[in-house]
Every structure is written in structure tokens, then in C-alpha cells.
Amino acid sequence: MLRRSFAKLLLATMAIGSFISAAAATPEQIIILRHGEKQDAYRLCQVGVQRSLALAAQYLGKGAEQSLFSGGSKPDAFIAITLHTLELVSPSARSWNMPVILYSVLPMRGQTAAQTTAILNQRTQEAVRDVLANPAWDGKTVVMVWEHHHIADLALEKQFPNDKITLRQLFNLDVNTTLPETWSGDNFDYFWIVNFAKGSNRPTSVEVRKQVFTGSFASVPSNDWAKPPTYPANSKCEVNSN
């Protein structure tokens, strides 16, 4: 039964990949970021919670001090995939009175790492398929908060040579030689801001922007790329083991 289920999952993955290559409707901008610092498989640690509040106050929330939505524009969708990504983006979405669209992948008892990866592959493909096909988002701004291995991970991509399974591949960011091939496990503090021309699923530009917080959120880590963050004592945050 389990083998048949994963065979169906593989077929669905292949079909979605074909659909994405033909998609034409695209947002004007997609803002990609990773979830916040984790305590365990179910929740963010206190540092991650502070990051979620800081993002709403400074970058992604309504009335944010350094809003990523310039010229009076606003986000048209917030999309998440795991509990950690949902928790991170919820304060920002709530400030706009908007829902978070969840392509849910949850920690399940007895589920192997390989099974979780297969589900993340499919859900990532489904999300990108919808982002590139939903006419409501054509020419709009979409925020995607994602699990970092499925943003960009060259080693993971090589495990599935016949499929596109990361945002880097699915949004054709792999043709941009200035972007990292793998999202560093040390970094929770960057945006990839991807811009598209109307009707094209190939980006015209990608801006990599570091999250730097001020005021009451100045202690939220803002470490350089591939450099480990410093956490307060007893923060209960998981330390990167990648």
C-alpha cells in the first residue's frame, strides 16, 4: 500500500513539473524567505518568534518601517509550507487581515525522512504551479516562506535528477550564477526578491537582501551568509548541523 502511494506521488510530481514548464501567468514579484529559528519540529524558539514579530514590524507587515512593498503596493498572497513557516509569517499576514495559504507538510509519527522529502517535493511543486497559474496573482506580489532545503539545495536536487523540486529550479533561478546553489543552514535572515516580466516565468532580476533589525528587535540575529548566528544563553534554538 505504501509503495503504491509513493508511486502515485512520483507520477504526480512528474505531471506537475510538466505543467510548470508551460505556465505563463506570473506574479510581478515573489519574495522568498526561510522560516525562523526552530526549537523543535513543531515550533519556533524564542529567537524565531522575535524574528516573526520583527519581520511584521520592519519589512512585511502593514505600515512596516522598511516595507518591502514600495509605492503604496501591498502583498497579494502569503504562502507557507510547514508549521515553522506558518508561525513565522502569521504576524505579517495578520497585520494585513490576510490569510496564510498553506501547502501543508506536517511532522507525522512514523514518517521517514525520505517520505517527508517526497511530500515536500510534491507540495513545493504544487505551490509553484499555482503561483505561476493563478490569474489573481498575475502581475502581483506573492510572499513565500519556505523550508530552506526546498528553496535551494544542490545536493538534494542531484538526488532527483529528473525532477525540479526546489524553488531555485522551479522559478528558473538556477540560471542566475550570482545566487547560491544551496541555501545555507546557518541563515534565517535573508530575502530573495525575484522579479518577473509580464507573461514570463523566467526572472528578470533577483535581489538578495539581508534582514537587519533595529530598535526593540536589534538583537534578532543578522549574520552574514554561511556564518553561524549567535543565540542568547538558554534560547532553546536548534543549532545548524548541516
N, C-alpha and C positions, 0 to 999 in steps of 0.2 A: 504493500500500500504506500509506504513512504517513498519507495523507489519510483512508483508511478507518479506520485505527487511532484517529485523533483524533475521527472521527465517533462511533465506538463509545464513546470516553471521554466525549464530551459527553452521549450518551444515558444512560450510567451515572451521570453527575453529576446529571442531572435526576431519575432514578429514586431516587437516594439522598436528594436534597432532599425529595422527596415522603414518603419513609419517615420522615425525621427529624421532619417536622411532625406525624406521628401517634404518635410514640413516647411511652410512658407510664412505663416503668421508668427511674428516675433515681437516681444516687448522692445521698447527703445533702450531700456537699461535693466540689467539684472545685477543686484547687489548680493554677493556671496560672502558668507562668513561662517565660521565654525561655532559650535556650541561653547558654552562656558566651562570653566574648570569643574571637574567632577569630584564628588565624594564617593560614589559607588555607581552601580549600574542603573540606579533609579532616580538619582537626584544630583543636583549641583552642590558643591561645597559652598561655604560662605563667601569665598572669593568669587566663585561663579555667580552667585546670587547678586553680589555687588556689581559684577560686570553687567548683568541683565538690567539692573536699575540705571547704571551709568550710561549704557547704550541708549536707553529711552530718554535720559535727561540731556544727552550731549549730541547724539548722532541720528537716531532712528525714530524717536518719539515726536509727537505733535508739539511744536514750539521748542524743539531741541536747540541748544545753544550753537552747535556747529552742524546744523542739519545737512544730511546728505541729499535732501530733496530741495533743490535750489529753485529760485524764481517762482515761489508760491506753489510748486508742484507738491504732490503727495504720493505715498506708496499706494499701489493698486492691489497688492496681494502680499501677504506674509505666508511663507510656506516652510514647513518643518518636517522632520522625518523620525526623530527619536524623542524620548522623554527629555533628554538633555537639551535638544534644540528647541523643543516646545517651551521648556521652562525659561530658556534664555530670551526668546523673542516675545513672550507673552506681555511683559510690561509695555513694550513698544507698541504692539498691536492694540492693547487695551487703551492706550492714550489716544488712538485714532478711532476708537469704537469699532474696530475691525476684528473679524475672527482670524484665527490661525488655521490655515489649511494643512492638514496633517496626513502625510503618506506614511502611515504608522508602521514602525518596526519596533517591537517591544521585547524586552528580555523575558524569555519564557523558560520555565523549568524543563530540563532535559533536552533543550535545543543545543546542538553542537555549534561550534564556531563556523564550520563550513556551511551549515544550514542558515545561520544568521547572515553570513556573507551573501549567500544566494538570494535571500529575501531583500537585503539591502540593494543588491544589484538590480533586481526587478523593480523595486519601489523607486529607485533613483531614475531608472529609465521611464517609468510611468509618469513621474513628476515632470521630467524634461519634455516628454511627448506632449503633455497637457500645456506646459508653459509655451511651447512652440506652436500650439494649435488653437488655443482658446482665443476667439476673436475679441473677448472682453479685455484681454491683456495686450492686444496688438498696439504697438506704439506707446505702451505704458511702462511703469516701473514695478518690478517684482523683487521682493527680498526673499532670498533662500538661505535658511540657516541649516547647515548640513553636518553630517558625520565626516571627519576630516579624511579618512581613507577613501571616501567616495566623493570628495572634492577633487583630490589629485593624489595618486599613489602609483608610481611607475611599476613597482613590484607587483601590486595587485592587478594592474592592467595586464601584465605579462602572464598572469595565471589564466586569463580569459582572452586569448589572442584573437578569437573570432567574434568578440562582442565589445561594444563600448559600454563601460559600466561606471565611469566617473563623470562628474560634471566637466572636468577638463576635456575629456574626449567628446562628450555628448554636445557640448556647446562649441566644439571646434577650437578650444583654447590650446590644444596641443600643437597648433601651427605657430603659436606665439613663442618664440625662442627665449623671450625675456622672462617668462613665468617659470617658477619652479616646477619640475616634473612631479614632485611629491610635496604635499603639504606637511610641514614639519610638525612632529608630535609635540614639540615644545610650545607651539604658538596657538594662542586663543585670541590674539589681539590684532588681526589684520582683516581688511576688506579686500575682496577682488571686485572691482566695479567694472562690469562688462557692458559695452555699448554696441548696439546693432543699428545698421541702416534698415529702413523700412523694407519688409519683404525678404530680408536676407537672414539666414541662420548662421552666417559667419560674422564674427565680431569685427567692428572697425577699429576698436581700441579697448585696452584693458588697463585700468589704473589700480595699482597696488597701494593701499593706504593703511598706515598703521593707526591703531586706536591709541590715542593719548588723552588721558583724562585729567581734569583739573578740579579744583575746589574740593568738595567733600568726597570726591571719587578719585583723588590724586593717587591714592595708594593701590588702586587696581593695577595689576602688572601690565607693563607696556614694554616687553622685552624685544630685542632685535630678533630678526629671523634666525631660526635654528639655535638660539641662545636660551638656556633654561630660565624660567621665571623664578623669582624669589617669593616664597609664601610666608605668611606670619606663622609663628610657632603655634602648634595645635590647630592648624587650619583644617585638618582632615581632608585636604585635597590630594587626589591621586598624583603621583609623580610619574612623568612620562617614562615608559620602559621601552619605547620603540628604538 
